[in-house]
Amino acid sequence: MEPELSGTWYVLEGEPGEHLVVEAPGRRLSGIWTKRSLAEAFLAHHEGLGMRVSSLESRALKEAFLRALGMLQVEAVLVDYRPGVHRARVVRVEELLKEVRDA
């Protein structure tokens, strides 16, 4: 069962405008989590990031986050990624943006 993306999203951010971006072979990715505990577990596993968990509850905040990822040339997000798990749901930023706008 896929995580429900219509509720609150939890993201990692640092300074204003600084979001987690991961380079994978040929791709730029970011992450969103549907539960705060999952985002905090990821952050605990990567203590050196110097980031914090923030929540995105409104459509406007979600859209702003996705637009920022687009400006950072991030093409997709990993949903509920957990360290050590070899698979995660990947959703293209443009698909999520369309979904948020149509909600």
Protein Blocks (a to p, Z undefined) as FASTA:
>chain_A
ZZdfkbccddddddehiacddddehiacddddfbfklmmmmmmmmmmnopacdddfbfkl
mmmmmmmmmmnopabdcehiaehiabdcdddfklmmmmmmmZZ
